[in-house]
Amino acid sequence: MVSVLVLLVTGFAWRGVDSLRNSLATASGLGLGGGKDGAIDILMVGTDSRTDAHGNPLTQKELDSLRAGEEVASNTDTIILIRVPNDGSSATAISIPRDAYVNVPGIGMSKINGAFGATKETERLRLVNNGASDSDADRKSTEAGRTALIKSVSNLTGITVDHYAEIGLLGFVLLTDAVGGVNVCLNAAVDEPMSGANFPAGEQTLDGSDALSFVRQRHDLPRGDLDRIVRQQVFMASLVSKVLSAKTLSDPGKLGSLTNAVERSVVIDDDWDIIEFAKQLQNLAGGKVQFETIPVLDINGMTDYGESIVKVDPKDVKKYIASLVGEDAPTEETTTSAPTVNASKFTVDVANASDTAGLASGVSEALSALGYKEGKVGNNTGASVSESTVFSKSADDDAALAVADALGGLTVKADSSLSSNTVRVVLAAGYSGPQSADSVSPSDSDSSTTSNSASTTETSPTPAPPGPPIDAASSGPRCVN
């Protein structure tokens, strides 16, 4: 499921193979950029799909090779943003933890790996209820899910995504087997049945099925998903090194297997000229392929309703990525993902569903200080909520998103009963934004943890995972947890 490897594999396996232009699965209507900033920014995602890229079911033998069970999901558990300068001289692959808690368009605060699946299912149900056929609903809802994930990544990183690539579980197995397996090294032996990871300590060569277990394991690892990301990165580095080796590039059989793997398992956006892109990469060396991870605030964050998350701060993520890609750090004005609205045009009702006396009044006063009209204030008499939530006529309403951001990054949900100029805030137990017991005041909001209300402790952001940079130079695999 390690999608970043497609960047290098396709660049060489497809070189001069024009026939693949018409056989690749493509996605349209994704609202992508155009590489006008001097680099090509690619979002590569690995999905839990049990079909091939064209929607065809897998054989039982192929399903068995995945070791992923029977449960079908639409999660994107590998999310990597790749920046390639227009001259193709280098590539930087930046991993985003699957549990990073971010603002998803139309949904609100959510784990980023659920942006695709949750949006797809919501849109599919809407389309079916409006009379769409199952095939049309599936196609259009899949497009909506991909678009939501792209926007979520752009909002978090400050990068405009130019191209999109998606690979399913089968693709990872096929690509690994196509090059004859890949070398890895473990600090200690592992035996973790949920992923099927059962390996001795030391250096070893993994086939496709074992490799999938190696990069999917996150239970029984010291740092959970962050250690899994390190595994993915060292594996990708080793795989890229092998793909770039003369033994692979001069072997027609291996190139044919790589081509077949890509054709069966990769989806790309329909505006991407992959053959031209391959030409840009023809002089890329393994040592020029770097692997990084966004900074996190807390790998053990928790939402108001007890869900385990990885807490991130979009401002720190943007600054970190800007430093990686050689750009100036974004200014304070450009780092916020909240929309700008004329607050005086919107009325905000605030309801207290917690046991904290006076909380609704305090939050209402804080919002009034920001220019919003004071609406109804008091105890919650409506439906109960499991977490503090902002309601508006549409979940994409700019005023609701701005209010949610001002209160520390609350979830935004739609309530069709509200007028277009009214926003309703319901404060649940565990609310940690402005006017809570452990919050800063609204006037100090520049130093608050906006978009990260899910954890009430403040920690210093640090790049994760720590350790020396990982690249695809052929000096042998690094030993990892």
N, C-alpha and C positions, 0 to 999 in steps of 0.2 A: 504493500500500500504506500510505499515511499515514492511520492509523485515527482519529486525534484529530479530524480534520475532521468526522467523523460527528456529534460532539457538537453543533456549530452547524448543520450542514446539516439534520439531522433535526429539530432544534428549531424550524426555520422551515418547512421543506418539508412537514412533517407536520401543521402547525398546523390543527386542525379536520378533518383527513382521517381520520375514524374507521374508514373501510373498511380501512385498512392494519393495523389491530389483528389481523385474521385472516389477513393475507397475509405477515406477516413470519416469517422463520425464527427459531426460538427454541431455547434450550438449557435443560435442567432439571438439578436435583440438584447444583448447584455449591457449596452451602454458603456462600452469601453473607450479608453483614450486612444491616442495615436502616436505615442513615443516622441512627442515634440519637445521634451525636456533634455534631449541628448542621450537618452537611454531607453531601453525597452524593459518595461516592468511586467512581469508575468506572475499571475496567481496560479499556483499548482496545488491541487487538492487531491487527497486520496479518500475514496468513499468506501462504504461497507457493501457496495453493490454485489449481488449474487448473479448478475447477468453480465454479458459482454457489453462493449461500448455501443452496440447497435440494438440493445434490448433483448438479445437472444438468450434463452436460458442456458446455463452451463450443464455439462454432462455430470453424472454422479461422481465420476472419477475426479473431475475438476473441482467439484464442490468438496469432496473429501480432502483434496490437497490444500484447501484453504484453512482447515482446522478452526473454522469460525462459528460452528454451530448452525442451527436452522433458523434462528431469529433474523428476520430481515429488517434493516433499519436504513435511514437516509442520513446518517451522520457523516460529517466530513472530519475524520479524526486526524488527518494530517493536513496542515495548512501551511504553505510555504510561499513567501513572496520572493521572487528572484529578479534581480536587477542586472541587466547586461548592457554595457555601453554600446552605442551604435557601431563602434568599430569591432565589437566582438572580442576584445582583448582580455576580458575577465568576466566572472560571474559571481555574484554574492547572493547566497540563498539564506533567507531569514525565516526561521521557524517561529510560528505562533502557537503557544500551548492550546490544546483542544478545549481546556476548561477556562480559558481567559474570559472574564466577565465583562462584556461590552454592550454598547447600545445598538441593538439590531433594528433597522428600519421596520416600522409596522408592528414590532413586538415589544420593544423596550429592552431593559437590561436582561441579558441572557448569556449563557455559555456560547462562545462563538461557533463551536462545532454543531450547535443546533440551529444556526441561522438558516441553513439550506433546508433541512428537514421540516422544521416548524413552519416556515413560510410556504414551502411546497404543499404541505397538508392543508393549511388554512385556505390557500388559493384553490386547491383541488376541490375541496368541499364547496366553496363558493361557486365555482364553475359548474359543478354537477348539479347543485341546487338551482342554478339558473338555466338548466337544460342542456349543458354541453355534453357531448359524447365522452365516454371514458378515455378514448385515445386523445381527443383534443384537450381534455382536462389534464391528462398526464403530461402532455407536451408543454402546455402553457404554464402549468404549475411548476414543472421542472425549471423552466426558464425563469420564473419568478424567484424560485429558491436560489438559483445561481446568482441572479442579480442582487438579491439580499445579502448573500455572502460577500460578493464583490464590494458592495457599498459598506458593509461592516468593516472589512479589511481596510478600505480607503479611509474611512472615518477614524480608525484606530491609528493608522500609520502615517497619514498625510500624503500617501503616494497614490497617484492616479494609475489604476491598473490598465495596461494596454492590451494584454492578451490573457486568455484563460485556457487552462488545460486540466483535465480530470482523468484520473486513472482508478480503476476498481481493484479489488483484491487479486483477481486472476492476473491482471497485468503485471503485478509485482512478481508473482511466481514465474510467469513466462519469461520476463526480462532477465531474471536471475539465472534461470536454467539456460537461457540462450547463450550466456557467456561462460557456461560451465561451472557455475557456482562462484561465490565470493568469500574471501578470507575475512574473518573477524577475530577478536581476542577478548576474552572475559577475565576479569580479576578473580572471580570465584565461580565455582560450579553453580548452576541454577536448575531448579525443578519446579516449574509453576504450571499446574494443569490447566488453568483458565485460558492461557494463550497457547499451551502446548510446548512451551519453552523447556527443554530438558537437555542441557549442554554441560560438558566438563569445563574446567578452567583452562585457560591458555588459548593459543591460536588454533584455529580450525577453519575448514571450508564448509560453507552451508549451501545446500541446494535451495530451490525456490520455496518449498513448504517450510523447511527449517528457518529460512531467512525471514519469512513472514511472521513466524512465531517470535523470532529474535527481536524484530522491530515493533511488534504489537504488545509485548509484555510491559505492563506498568504496575502490576501488583507485586508485592514483595521486593520492590526496589526502594532504596533509601529516600529518593526524592520523587517517587512516583512518575508522573508524566514528564518531568524535566529530565530524569535519567533516561526515559524512553526516547526523548528527543535526541539526547547525546548518542544513544544507540543508532537511531536513524541516521544521524549525521556521519558517524564513523563508517557505517555501512555504505551510505551513499558515496562517501569519499573513496572507499575501496572499490566500489562498483564502477565509479567514473574512471578511476585509474585503470581498471581492467578494460573498460570499453575503449579508452584512448590508446591502449597498447597496440603495438603492431600485430600481435598475435590475433587480436580480434578484428582489426580493420582490414587485415589481409586475408581473412578467412571467409570465403563466400557463404559457407554453411552457417556460420554464426551470424553474419549480416542478414541472411535470409530469415533466420529464427527471430532476430531482433525486429525485423520488418513485420513479420507475422504477429509478433507480440504487440507491437504498437497499433497495427491495424485492428486487432481484436479488442484492445483494452483502453485506448486513449480517445478522449473527446476533446476537440479544440474549438475555439471560436471560429466562425466562418469567414472572418476578415483576415485571418493569419496566413500569410504566405510562408508556409513552413519550409519550402525549398529555398527561398531567398534567405530565410533565417539560418538554415544549415550552412549556407555559403559564408555568412558572417562569423560562424563559429569554427571555421575550418582550421584556424591557427591557434585555437584555444588549448593551453597546456593545463595539466592537472593541478599544478601549483597555483594556478590563477583562479581556481574554483574554491571559494571560501564559504564556510558554513557558520552562521551566527544564530542567536536567539534573542527575541525582544526582552527588555528588562521587565521584571515583575516586582510587585510590592510584597506579596505574600502568597506562597504556594499552598498555604493551608487556610485560605480565606473561607468565610462562611456567609451565606445570605441571611436575611432576616428570618427565613423559614427553614434554616438548617441545611441548605444544600451546599456541598463542598465545591469551592471554586478556586481559580487562580486570579488573584487581584492584580490588576494592572492600572496604570495611570496613562491615559492617552497623551498627555503633555510630555511625559518622560519617554514614551515610545517614539513619538515624533522626533524628539531631539536626538535620541539614540540612532534612529535610522538615518537622519540627516547627517550625522557624523560618519556613518558607515559609507554613505554614497557620495561623500565629498561635497555636501551642500551646507549652507549656513543653517544654524539651528533656527527653527521657526520662531517667530515672535509670539508674545503672549496672546496677541490678537488673533493670530492664525491657528493657534493650537487647540482652541476649543471647538468641539464638534456640535455645540448647541447652536441652533439658528438664532438670528437677531430678529426681534419682534418689537412692535410698538406696544409696550405693556399696558398703556393706558386704555387700549381698546378692548381689553379682556378682563372679565370678572372671574375671580378664583374663589370657589367654595372650599372650605377646609373642614373635614370631619375627623374627630378623634376616635379611633378604634382601639386605643391603648389604655393602660391604667395610669398614664401620666397626666395628672390634673393640669389644665391650662395649656396643654401642648398645642391644640388647634389655634388658640388665640395667639400664642407666640409665633407660630409659623405664618398665620395670616398677617400679623404685623410685619414680619420680615418680608413677605411678598409685597405688601403695600409699600414698604420702603423702596422696593425695586420698581414701583410704578404701577403695579397691578391694582385693579379695583377690588375692594373687599366685598366678598359675597357672603353667603351663609356660613356661619361659624358655630360649631357645637359638637356634641357627641354623635358618633355614627349611628344612624337609624336604618341604613340600607343593608345590603348584603355584606356579610363578613369577608374580610380579606386576609390572606396568609402573609402578605408583605405589604409594606407601604406602596401605594399605587396612585398614579395620576390618570384620571379619566378625561377623555374628550370625545367629540363626535367622531374623530378619526384618529387612529393610532399614529398617523404621520403628521398630525397637526403641529405646526411650528410652535405655537404658544405652549402647548402641552409639553413638547420636548424641551423648551426653554425653562419652564417651571420645574420639570423633572431634573434638569441639570442644576438649577439653582438650589434644589433641595438635596443634592448629593448624588444624583444619578438614579432616580427612582424608575421603576417600570412604568411604561405608558400603555394603556389599554383603551379600546374603543367603547363608547357608550352612546348608542344612536339616539338616546333620549335627550342628550344635552344639545343646547344650541351651539352654533358655530363660534360664538364669542364667549363661551363659558367653559371653564376648566374646573374639575373637581378633584381635590386631593383627599385621600383617605390614609390616615397615619396609623400604622399597625404597631404592635409591640416590637421593640427592637429598632425602631426608627433612630438613625444616628446622624441625620443631617442638621442644618441650622436650627437652633432653638432646642435641640435635644440636650440631655444632661452632659454629654461628652463632646459637644460640637463647638466649632468656632462660630463667631457671629457672622451675619451676611456680609458685613463690611470687610471681613477678613477672608472672603471667599477665594481670593486669588491663591491663598496658601492652603486651602482646604482640599480634601480628596474628592473632587468632583468626579462624577461617573463611577465612583467606587464606594458607595454607601454600604456595600455588602460586608465590609469588615470595619470594626470600630477602632482598631488599633492602627497607629501611624508608624510606618517603618520607612526606611530609606530605600529608594529603588536601586537595585543593582542588576547589572547584566546577568542573565542566567542562560545556560549553566556556566559556572566559572571554569577556568582552565585555559590552556593555550588554544589559539585558533585551530580549527580543523580545516584541512584542505585536502585536495585530491592528489597530492604528490605521492609518488609510488615508493614510499619509504617503509611500507608495511603497516598493518592495522594498529591503531592505538588500543590498548587494553582498557575496558570500561566495566562499569557495574552491570 
